[in-house]
Amino acid sequence: MKNIQLDFSYIHTSEEGEQYKQNIEKAEKCLNILESRKGKGNDFLGWLDLPDIKNTNEYNQILSQATRLKNLSEVAVVIGIGGSYLGARAVMDALSHQFASFLNLKDRNFPTLLYAGNNISGSYLRELLELLDKKDYSLIVISKSGTTTEPAIAFRILKRHLEEKYGLDEAALRIAVVTDKAKGALKELAVEQDYPQFIVPDDVGGRYSVLSPVGLLPIAVGGVNIDELIRGAESMRELIFGEDTLAKDNPVLQYVALRNLFYQRGKKIEMMVNYEPSMAMFAEWWKQLFGESEGKEGKGIFPASVNFTTDLHSLGQYIQDGERIMFETVLSVEDDDEDLTIPKASNDLDQLNYLAGKTLGFVNKMAEKGTCMAHNKGGVENILIRIPEKSEYYLGQLIYFFEVACAVSGYFIDVNPFDQPGVEDYKRNMFALLGKKGFEDLAKELEK
C-alpha cells in the first residue's frame, strides 16, 4: 500500500540548502535519542509500542466490550478532556457519517458518540441530558485520576441521570471505565461498582494515548475498524524506524527539519490546513499534541488551524497579506470515492456552467492548489502532507507520524515533549477561587 507523503512543491526553501541539511542531521540525532529511549521524559515512551496492542488480551477485551456497549446504546457518551477524548473524536469525526446523529440506528448500525467533560458549561450538559432522556445510552469514562475537574463533574451528573433512568444494576452495565491500573478515585469507584475497566498506561501521556484503550475503546464502540487503524500505525513505525529508510526519505525527519527551519527564520505559527470539514477535529488533536509538547521554557511553534475553503473568506486576507509570521501544513486527501458531479443549468444564472460535469472533489483540489500557489507567492511556506484516502489505515499512519514528529521536534528545541508543567497554574487559581480545601492562602492572595 501507499504511504502518506510530504510534498515540498510550495516552499521557497531548497532541500539542498545548508541549513536544511544541518536540520536533517540534527533531527536524525533526535530520532536516535527517541529510539534509544535515553532522552528527556523517557519514562513516557510507551506510546512507541502501542501498535503492538493488537497481540494482547486487552485488545480482545476492547473489542468484546465495544460490541456489548454497541448493543445497549443509541448514544455513547465519552467523558474526558484533552488527550482523554481528542484522539477518539478526531478519528470518529474523520471517518463517520457527518450527519450520523440524524440517521436511524438501523441505518447507521452503531451508536452516535457524543462528548462530555471537556468543558464546564451548564447549558451544554443540561441540553445533553435532555437528549439522553429520550435515548438509550452508555458512558465511557476516561480519566487517570478520576478527579480532573471537568470530566469528574460531568461523570457525577451523568452517572446520577443514568442510575435514575435505568436503576443501579443496569446503570452499572452501561458504564465502562479507562483509568489507572492501581489507584485513584475512578479506579476505586470502578472496583466498588464492578464496572468494566481498561488501563491508562503509566508510560503513556494523554496526548499520545489515542492508540491505547483511551482512544481505541470509544473508537471501536463508534464502529471504526481499529484493526486497520493499528495496521496503519504499524506501517508508519516500520517506515520511520526501518533500517532501509534513508534520512532524506524519512517523513519525520523531513517534517521536523523543515518546520524548525521556518521557526529559525522567525515563523512562530504553524497553521494546520484542511479542505475536508470532517478533518477539523484532527487538527484539534494535533494542536494539543504539539502545543503541550513544545510550548515551554519560552520556546515552541504555536499550533493553530483553519478550515478551507471556509476560512479563506475570513482569515484568507490576513494569511495572504498580513505579517509573515506563519507557515502552513496542509492535509491533502487525494481520493474521494463518493464524489458529486456538478450539473448543468439551462439558464446559467449563477455562471457556473463552466464547472458542469466536474466533480466537487476536483473543484476542491483546484481550490487547494490555487491557494497554495497564492500563499506561497505571498511569502507563506506550505508543507503538503498527501494522504491517499481518508481511511482507518491512513489515519493510523498520520497519528503515529505526528506523534513521533512531535517528540523529535521537542528534542530538537531541547524541551521535554512529555510533560506539561504550565497546565497546573490555572487549576490552582480556579481551586482557590472555588474554595477548595488546601488553597486558602492562595485565595487570600488572589483577593488582594
PEUR-V156226 format. One record per backbone hydrogen bond with DSSP energy under -0.5 kcal/mol. CO is the residue of the C=O (numbers start at 1). NH is the residue of the N-H. E is the energy in kcal/mol with one decimal. If there is no record, write none. Layout:
BEGIN
CO/NH/E
CO/NH/E
END
This chain:
BEGIN
5/386/-3.4
7/384/-2.3
8/11/-1.0
10/382/-2.4
14/17/-1.8
17/21/-2.1
18/22/-2.3
19/23/-2.3
20/24/-2.4
21/25/-2.2
22/26/-2.3
23/27/-3.1
24/28/-2.4
25/29/-1.8
26/30/-2.2
27/31/-2.5
28/32/-2.2
29/33/-2.0
30/34/-2.2
31/35/-2.8
32/36/-2.4
33/37/-1.0
33/38/-1.7
33/39/-0.6
34/37/-0.6
39/42/-1.1
41/44/-2.1
42/45/-0.6
45/48/-1.6
46/49/-1.4
47/50/-1.1
49/52/-2.3
50/53/-2.4
51/54/-0.7
52/55/-1.8
53/56/-1.8
53/59/-0.5
56/60/-1.2
57/61/-2.1
58/62/-2.1
59/63/-2.1
60/64/-2.2
61/65/-2.9
62/66/-2.4
63/67/-1.9
64/68/-1.9
65/69/-2.7
66/70/-2.3
67/71/-1.8
68/72/-0.8
69/73/-1.0
70/73/-0.6
74/112/-2.4
75/138/-1.6
76/78/-0.6
76/114/-2.3
77/79/-0.7
77/140/-2.8
78/80/-0.7
78/116/-2.3
79/142/-2.9
81/84/-2.0
82/85/-1.9
82/86/-2.7
85/89/-2.6
86/90/-2.6
87/91/-2.1
88/92/-2.7
89/93/-2.9
90/94/-1.7
91/95/-1.8
92/96/-2.0
97/100/-1.6
99/102/-1.7
100/103/-1.6
104/107/-1.1
104/108/-1.3
105/109/-2.7
112/76/-2.3
112/114/-0.5
114/78/-3.1
116/80/-2.2
120/122/-0.5
121/125/-1.7
122/126/-2.5
123/127/-2.3
124/128/-1.9
125/129/-2.3
126/130/-1.7
127/131/-1.5
128/132/-2.5
129/133/-1.6
131/134/-1.7
132/135/-0.7
136/74/-2.8
136/75/-1.9
138/77/-2.8
139/141/-0.5
139/176/-2.4
140/79/-3.0
140/142/-0.5
141/143/-0.5
141/178/-3.0
144/180/-1.2
145/185/-1.3
145/186/-1.1
148/152/-2.4
149/153/-2.5
150/154/-2.1
151/155/-2.8
152/156/-2.2
153/157/-2.1
154/158/-3.0
155/159/-2.8
156/160/-1.5
157/161/-1.9
158/162/-2.7
159/163/-2.5
160/164/-2.3
161/165/-2.0
162/166/-2.6
163/167/-2.0
167/171/-2.4
168/172/-1.8
169/173/-0.9
170/173/-0.5
170/174/-0.8
171/174/-1.1
172/175/-0.8
174/139/-3.1
175/196/-0.8
176/141/-2.7
177/198/-2.3
178/143/-2.1
179/200/-2.6
184/188/-2.4
185/189/-2.2
186/190/-2.5
187/191/-2.2
188/192/-2.2
189/193/-2.7
190/194/-0.9
190/195/-1.8
196/177/-2.7
198/179/-2.5
199/201/-0.8
201/204/-1.4
203/46/-2.5
203/47/-0.6
205/208/-1.6
206/209/-1.6
209/212/-2.2
209/215/-0.9
212/215/-1.2
212/216/-3.0
213/217/-1.6
215/219/-2.0
216/220/-2.6
217/221/-2.3
218/222/-2.0
219/224/-1.9
220/223/-1.4
221/111/-0.6
224/226/-1.1
225/229/-1.5
226/230/-2.4
227/231/-2.2
228/232/-2.3
229/233/-1.7
230/234/-2.7
231/235/-2.1
232/236/-1.9
233/237/-2.4
234/238/-2.2
235/239/-1.8
236/240/-2.8
237/241/-2.6
238/242/-1.0
242/245/-1.2
244/246/-0.7
246/249/-1.5
246/250/-0.7
247/250/-1.0
249/251/-0.6
250/254/-2.4
251/255/-2.5
252/256/-2.7
253/257/-2.4
254/258/-2.3
255/259/-2.8
256/260/-1.8
257/261/-1.2
258/262/-2.2
259/263/-1.8
260/264/-2.3
261/265/-1.0
262/265/-0.5
262/267/-2.5
263/266/-1.9
266/268/-1.1
268/302/-3.2
269/271/-0.6
269/327/-2.1
270/272/-0.6
270/304/-2.8
271/273/-0.6
271/329/-2.9
272/306/-2.4
273/331/-3.1
274/308/-2.6
276/279/-2.4
277/280/-1.7
279/283/-1.5
280/284/-1.2
281/285/-2.1
282/286/-2.5
283/287/-2.3
284/288/-1.8
285/289/-2.4
286/290/-2.5
287/291/-2.6
288/292/-2.4
289/293/-1.0
290/294/-2.6
290/295/-0.5
291/295/-1.5
294/296/-2.0
296/299/-1.7
301/303/-0.5
302/270/-2.6
304/272/-3.0
306/274/-1.4
306/308/-0.6
307/311/-3.4
309/312/-1.3
309/313/-0.5
310/313/-1.7
311/314/-1.5
311/315/-2.6
311/316/-1.3
315/319/-2.5
316/320/-2.3
317/321/-2.6
318/322/-3.1
323/325/-1.7
325/268/-0.8
325/269/-1.8
327/271/-2.9
328/330/-0.5
328/383/-3.0
329/273/-2.8
329/331/-0.5
330/332/-0.9
330/385/-3.2
331/275/-0.6
331/333/-0.7
332/334/-0.5
332/387/-3.0
335/390/-0.6
336/339/-0.6
340/360/-2.5
342/357/-3.1
348/351/-1.4
352/355/-2.3
353/356/-1.1
355/358/-2.4
358/342/-3.0
359/363/-2.1
360/364/-2.9
361/365/-2.1
362/366/-2.1
363/367/-2.1
364/368/-2.4
365/369/-2.7
366/370/-2.8
367/371/-2.2
368/372/-2.5
369/373/-2.3
370/374/-2.3
371/375/-3.1
372/376/-2.4
373/377/-2.2
374/378/-1.8
375/380/-3.1
376/379/-1.4
379/381/-0.7
381/328/-2.9
382/10/-0.6
382/384/-0.6
383/330/-3.1
384/7/-2.9
384/386/-0.7
385/332/-2.5
385/387/-0.5
386/5/-1.9
386/388/-0.6
387/334/-3.2
388/335/-0.6
389/391/-1.2
391/395/-2.3
392/396/-2.5
393/397/-1.8
394/398/-2.4
395/399/-2.6
396/400/-2.1
397/401/-2.6
398/402/-2.4
399/403/-2.3
400/404/-2.3
401/405/-2.6
402/406/-2.5
403/407/-2.0
404/408/-2.7
405/409/-2.4
406/410/-2.1
407/411/-2.0
408/412/-2.1
409/413/-1.5
410/415/-2.4
411/414/-1.2
415/417/-0.8
416/419/-0.9
420/423/-1.4
421/424/-1.0
422/425/-1.0
423/427/-0.6
424/428/-1.9
425/429/-1.5
426/430/-2.5
427/431/-2.9
428/432/-2.1
429/433/-2.5
430/434/-1.8
431/435/-0.5
431/436/-2.7
432/435/-1.0
436/439/-1.7
439/443/-2.1
440/444/-2.1
441/445/-1.9
442/446/-2.5
443/447/-1.4
444/448/-0.7
445/448/-0.8
END
